[in-house]
Amino acid sequence: MGLVRSRSGTEPAARRAAIAAVGHAAPSRFISVATALGEAGLPGRASVIYERFFGQRSIAQIEPSDILAQMESAAREAIRDIEPEKISHIIYAHSINFPLPTDAALIYKLKQRLGAAGAKVVHLSQLNCTTGIYAIEIARQIVQRRPEAEVLVMCGELARPSGTKVITNVVVMGEAIASCLVKAEGGLVIGASSFATEGRFHESEDMAPDLHKKYENSYVDNMAATINRSLEAGGITAGDVGAVFPHNVNRLSWNGVLELSGIERDRLRAETLDEYGHCFTSDPIINLHRSISDGRGVTDRSLLCASGVGATFGSMVLERA
């Protein structure tokens, strides 16, 4: 494996960081899987594969003119208990390297709208769909070094160009915004995490067929291994995990990952998969937000998990304070 990072979750209490709040903005609209495939230049009849076998029913979309307002809505939910001027950093985690300066400027416009004049802005994108969880890891490190810091993590983007709308025979991409606030005190203490990169798969969709097959065949093993390293680093077992908040790829692959990790299938909290599709870096936080909003809440120990093409893998333990 090209790069593996694991750390212990046994930090002294004074150096801990936690997710204090999460936010999410409802997408502008939902379209059928067949319509989404047609927009990507693929036959709508292929939708039966994504619906029947992969568990997708509809796809979330954001009207381009709405994205800034949705970012503001999600951000304000996450920072509802603090004054905006207390935000020390805003980390914007996105999978796609922005093709236009106007895209990169979004987060600065958000900063202005929020009134977070003193916040430092960070763009993060190189881990593809694992970037959202890694942004929380960076926020943790900031707070551990500066306990007074309050870090707003923003996730989400538009699926463009059209080549980003579908990962063939895996998932149809959606669009949704999510956020979380990381600070020294909060309800979900950030525990151990593990991140890995398999650099041999860096060409992603452009890989030669034989290499692409190796990626598909090793995906479940790599994701499960990353989860197991985070559990080991945190000194817990698969049986201790009460909930898994995943990225929304498809249920078939997650069934295999959970089985290999030793985690019961009913621990998977992927309620938005069938409704939203795979919303790049946002999925784990959206699934966490949905669980809280629906009253299911969080368990004593849970996981945020994601992978990205390229190939990257991430798993983070959350412990209820």
C-alpha positions as CSV (number, residue, x, y, z in Angstrom):
1,M,0.0,0.0,0.0
2,G,1.4,3.4,-1.0
3,L,0.7,5.4,2.1
4,V,-0.8,4.4,5.4
5,R,-1.5,6.9,8.3
6,S,-2.9,5.7,11.6
7,R,-2.9,7.3,15.0
8,S,-3.9,6.5,18.5
9,G,-7.1,7.8,19.9
10,T,-5.9,7.9,23.5
11,E,-5.2,11.7,23.7
12,P,-5.1,13.5,27.0
13,A,-8.5,15.1,27.8
14,A,-6.9,18.6,27.5
15,R,-5.9,17.9,23.9
16,R,-9.1,16.4,22.7
17,A,-11.2,17.7,19.9
18,A,-14.8,17.0,19.1
19,I,-17.6,17.5,16.6
20,A,-19.8,20.0,18.4
21,A,-22.5,20.3,15.7
22,V,-23.4,19.2,12.2
23,G,-25.3,20.9,9.4
24,H,-26.9,20.1,6.1
25,A,-28.9,21.9,3.5
26,A,-31.7,20.1,1.6
27,P,-30.9,19.8,-2.1
28,S,-32.7,21.9,-4.7
29,R,-34.4,18.9,-6.2
30,F,-34.4,15.1,-6.7
31,I,-34.4,13.4,-10.1
32,S,-34.7,9.8,-11.1
33,V,-31.7,7.5,-11.6
34,A,-32.7,7.1,-15.3
35,T,-32.7,10.9,-15.7
36,A,-29.3,11.3,-14.1
37,L,-27.9,8.6,-16.3
38,G,-29.3,10.4,-19.4
39,E,-27.6,13.6,-18.3
40,A,-24.3,11.7,-18.1
41,G,-24.8,10.4,-21.6
42,L,-25.7,6.8,-20.5
43,P,-28.8,4.8,-21.4
44,G,-31.6,5.3,-18.9
45,R,-32.4,1.6,-19.1
46,A,-29.2,0.9,-17.1
47,S,-31.0,2.4,-14.1
48,V,-32.3,-1.0,-13.1
49,I,-28.8,-2.0,-12.1
50,Y,-28.3,1.0,-9.8
51,E,-31.8,0.7,-8.4
52,R,-32.2,-3.0,-7.9
53,F,-28.7,-4.1,-7.0
54,F,-27.0,-0.9,-5.7
55,G,-29.9,0.5,-3.7
56,Q,-30.4,3.9,-5.4
57,R,-33.9,5.4,-6.0
58,S,-33.3,9.1,-6.7
59,I,-30.4,11.5,-7.1
60,A,-30.0,14.8,-5.3
61,Q,-29.1,17.9,-7.3
62,I,-28.3,21.5,-6.5
63,E,-29.2,24.3,-8.8
64,P,-25.9,26.1,-9.6
65,S,-27.4,29.4,-8.6
66,D,-28.4,28.0,-5.2
67,I,-25.1,26.5,-4.1
68,L,-23.9,29.5,-2.1
69,A,-27.2,29.9,-0.2
70,Q,-27.1,26.2,0.6
71,M,-23.6,26.4,1.9
72,E,-24.6,29.3,4.1
73,S,-27.7,27.3,5.4
74,A,-25.6,24.3,6.3
75,A,-22.9,26.4,7.9
76,R,-25.3,28.4,10.0
77,E,-26.8,25.1,11.3
78,A,-23.4,23.9,12.4
79,I,-22.4,27.2,14.1
80,R,-25.7,27.9,15.6
81,D,-24.3,28.0,19.2
82,I,-21.3,30.2,18.5
83,E,-20.8,33.7,17.2
84,P,-19.5,33.6,13.6
85,E,-16.5,35.9,14.4
86,K,-15.2,33.1,16.7
87,I,-14.6,30.8,13.7
88,S,-10.8,30.5,13.4
89,H,-10.7,28.3,10.2
90,I,-13.0,27.3,7.4
91,I,-11.8,24.1,5.7
92,Y,-13.6,23.4,2.4
93,A,-13.3,19.7,1.4
94,H,-14.2,19.0,-2.2
95,S,-13.4,16.0,-4.5
96,I,-13.0,17.9,-7.7
97,N,-10.2,20.4,-8.4
98,F,-12.2,23.4,-9.4
99,P,-12.1,24.3,-13.1
100,L,-13.1,27.9,-12.7
101,P,-11.9,30.7,-10.4
102,T,-15.6,31.4,-9.5
103,D,-15.8,27.9,-8.0
104,A,-12.8,28.5,-5.8
105,A,-14.2,31.8,-4.7
106,L,-17.3,30.3,-3.2
107,I,-15.8,29.6,0.2
108,Y,-14.6,33.2,0.5
109,K,-18.1,34.5,-0.4
110,L,-19.4,32.2,2.3
111,K,-16.9,33.6,4.8
112,Q,-18.1,37.1,4.1
113,R,-21.8,36.1,4.4
114,L,-21.2,34.4,7.7
115,G,-19.3,37.4,9.1
116,A,-16.3,35.2,9.9
117,A,-13.8,38.0,9.0
118,G,-10.9,36.5,11.0
119,A,-11.2,32.9,9.7
120,K,-8.4,31.4,7.7
121,V,-9.6,29.5,4.6
122,V,-8.2,26.2,3.5
123,H,-9.1,24.3,0.3
124,L,-8.6,20.5,0.5
125,S,-9.2,18.1,-2.4
126,Q,-6.5,15.6,-3.2
127,L,-8.0,12.6,-1.4
128,N,-11.2,12.7,-3.6
129,C,-14.2,11.5,-1.7
130,T,-12.2,10.7,1.4
131,T,-11.4,14.4,1.7
132,G,-14.3,15.2,4.0
133,I,-13.2,12.9,6.7
134,Y,-9.6,14.0,6.3
135,A,-10.7,17.6,6.7
136,I,-12.1,16.7,10.1
137,E,-8.7,15.1,11.0
138,I,-7.0,18.3,10.1
139,A,-9.5,20.3,12.1
140,R,-8.7,18.0,15.1
141,Q,-5.0,18.7,14.8
142,I,-5.7,22.4,14.7
143,V,-7.8,22.3,17.8
144,Q,-5.3,20.1,19.6
145,R,-2.6,22.7,19.0
146,R,-4.9,25.7,19.6
147,P,-7.6,24.7,22.1
148,E,-9.4,28.0,21.6
149,A,-9.8,27.3,17.8
150,E,-13.2,26.6,16.4
151,V,-13.0,25.1,12.9
152,L,-15.9,24.9,10.4
153,V,-15.6,22.1,7.9
154,M,-17.6,22.5,4.7
155,C,-18.3,19.6,2.2
156,G,-20.0,19.4,-1.1
157,E,-19.9,20.5,-4.7
158,L,-21.6,20.3,-8.1
159,A,-21.1,17.2,-10.2
160,R,-19.5,18.8,-13.2
161,P,-18.2,18.3,-15.8
162,S,-20.5,15.5,-16.9
163,G,-17.7,12.9,-16.5
164,T,-18.1,13.2,-12.8
165,K,-21.8,12.3,-12.7
166,V,-21.4,8.5,-12.7
167,I,-18.9,5.9,-11.5
168,T,-19.8,3.2,-14.0
169,N,-21.4,0.1,-12.5
170,V,-20.8,1.5,-9.0
171,V,-22.9,4.6,-8.2
172,V,-24.6,7.7,-9.6
173,M,-23.3,10.9,-8.1
174,G,-25.5,13.4,-6.3
175,E,-25.1,16.9,-5.0
176,A,-25.6,18.1,-1.4
177,I,-23.9,20.3,1.2
178,A,-22.8,19.2,4.7
179,S,-20.9,20.9,7.5
180,C,-19.6,20.3,11.0
181,L,-18.0,22.4,13.7
182,V,-14.9,21.0,15.4
183,K,-13.8,22.5,18.7
184,A,-12.3,21.5,22.1
185,E,-15.6,20.6,23.6
186,G,-18.6,18.8,22.0
187,G,-20.8,15.8,21.9
188,L,-18.7,13.6,19.6
189,V,-15.1,13.3,20.6
190,I,-12.9,12.5,17.6
191,G,-11.0,9.3,18.3
192,A,-8.6,7.2,16.3
193,S,-8.4,7.5,12.6
194,S,-6.7,5.7,9.7
195,F,-6.1,6.8,6.1
196,A,-4.5,4.9,3.3
197,T,-3.7,5.5,-0.4
198,E,-3.2,2.9,-3.0
199,G,-1.2,4.9,-5.5
200,R,-1.1,2.2,-8.2
201,F,-4.7,3.1,-8.9
202,H,-4.1,6.8,-9.4
203,E,-5.5,6.8,-13.0
204,S,-8.9,5.9,-11.6
205,E,-11.4,5.7,-14.5
206,D,-8.5,5.8,-17.0
207,M,-6.9,2.7,-15.7
208,A,-6.2,-0.2,-18.0
209,P,-8.8,-2.9,-17.8
210,D,-6.6,-5.4,-16.0
211,L,-5.6,-2.8,-13.4
212,H,-9.2,-1.6,-13.0
213,K,-10.1,-5.2,-12.2
214,K,-7.5,-5.4,-9.5
215,Y,-8.9,-2.2,-8.0
216,E,-12.4,-3.7,-7.9
217,N,-11.2,-7.0,-6.5
218,S,-9.1,-5.2,-3.7
219,Y,-11.6,-2.5,-2.8
220,V,-13.5,-4.4,-0.1
221,D,-10.2,-5.6,1.5
222,N,-8.7,-2.2,1.5
223,M,-11.7,-0.5,3.0
224,A,-12.1,-3.2,5.7
225,A,-8.4,-3.0,6.5
226,T,-8.6,0.8,6.9
227,I,-11.5,0.4,9.3
228,N,-9.7,-2.3,11.3
229,R,-6.6,-0.1,11.7
230,S,-8.8,2.7,13.1
231,L,-10.4,0.3,15.5
232,E,-7.0,-1.1,16.6
233,A,-5.6,2.4,17.0
234,G,-8.5,3.3,19.2
235,G,-8.3,0.2,21.3
236,I,-11.8,-1.0,20.4
237,T,-13.2,-4.0,18.6
238,A,-15.8,-4.4,15.8
239,G,-18.4,-5.4,18.5
240,D,-18.0,-2.0,20.1
241,V,-19.2,-0.1,17.0
242,G,-22.8,0.9,17.3
243,A,-23.1,2.8,14.0
244,V,-21.2,3.3,10.7
245,F,-21.9,6.5,8.8
246,P,-20.5,5.8,5.3
247,H,-20.0,7.4,2.0
248,N,-22.9,6.4,-0.3
249,V,-21.4,4.0,-2.8
250,N,-23.7,1.0,-2.9
251,R,-25.1,-1.5,-0.4
252,L,-23.5,-4.5,-2.1
253,S,-19.9,-3.3,-1.4
254,W,-20.8,-2.1,2.1
255,N,-22.2,-5.6,3.0
256,G,-18.8,-7.1,2.0
257,V,-16.8,-4.4,3.9
258,L,-18.8,-4.9,7.1
259,E,-18.6,-8.7,6.9
260,L,-14.9,-8.6,6.5
261,S,-14.6,-6.0,9.4
262,G,-16.7,-8.1,11.7
263,I,-19.3,-5.3,12.1
264,E,-23.0,-6.3,12.0
265,R,-24.8,-5.1,8.9
266,D,-27.5,-3.4,10.9
267,R,-24.9,-0.9,12.2
268,L,-24.8,0.7,8.7
269,R,-26.5,4.1,8.7
270,A,-26.8,4.8,5.0
271,E,-30.4,6.1,5.0
272,T,-29.6,8.8,2.4
273,L,-28.0,6.4,-0.2
274,D,-31.3,5.5,-2.0
275,E,-32.5,9.1,-1.9
276,Y,-29.4,11.2,-2.6
277,G,-26.8,9.1,-4.5
278,H,-23.2,9.5,-3.7
279,C,-22.5,13.2,-2.8
280,F,-18.8,13.3,-3.0
281,T,-17.2,14.4,0.3
282,S,-20.5,15.1,2.1
283,D,-22.0,11.6,2.6
284,P,-20.7,10.6,6.0
285,I,-21.7,13.9,7.6
286,I,-25.1,13.9,5.8
287,N,-25.8,10.3,7.1
288,L,-24.7,11.4,10.7
289,H,-27.0,14.5,10.4
290,R,-29.9,12.3,9.2
291,S,-29.5,9.9,12.1
292,I,-29.5,12.8,14.6
293,S,-32.5,14.5,12.9
294,D,-34.5,11.3,12.8
295,G,-34.0,10.8,16.5
296,R,-31.8,7.8,16.2
297,G,-28.9,9.8,17.4
298,V,-25.4,8.4,17.8
299,T,-24.1,5.4,19.8
300,D,-21.2,5.4,22.3
301,R,-18.8,4.6,19.5
302,S,-19.4,5.1,15.8
303,L,-17.4,5.4,12.6
304,L,-17.2,7.8,9.7
305,C,-16.0,5.9,6.7
306,A,-15.2,6.8,3.0
307,S,-13.1,5.9,0.0
308,G,-12.2,7.8,-3.1
309,V,-11.0,6.9,-6.6
310,G,-7.3,7.1,-6.9
311,A,-7.5,5.1,-4.5
312,T,-8.0,6.5,-1.0
313,F,-9.6,5.1,2.1
314,G,-10.4,6.7,5.5
315,S,-12.0,5.7,8.8
316,M,-12.5,7.7,11.9
317,V,-13.8,6.7,15.3
318,L,-16.3,9.0,17.1
319,E,-16.9,8.6,20.8
320,R,-19.9,10.0,22.6
321,A,-18.8,12.5,25.3
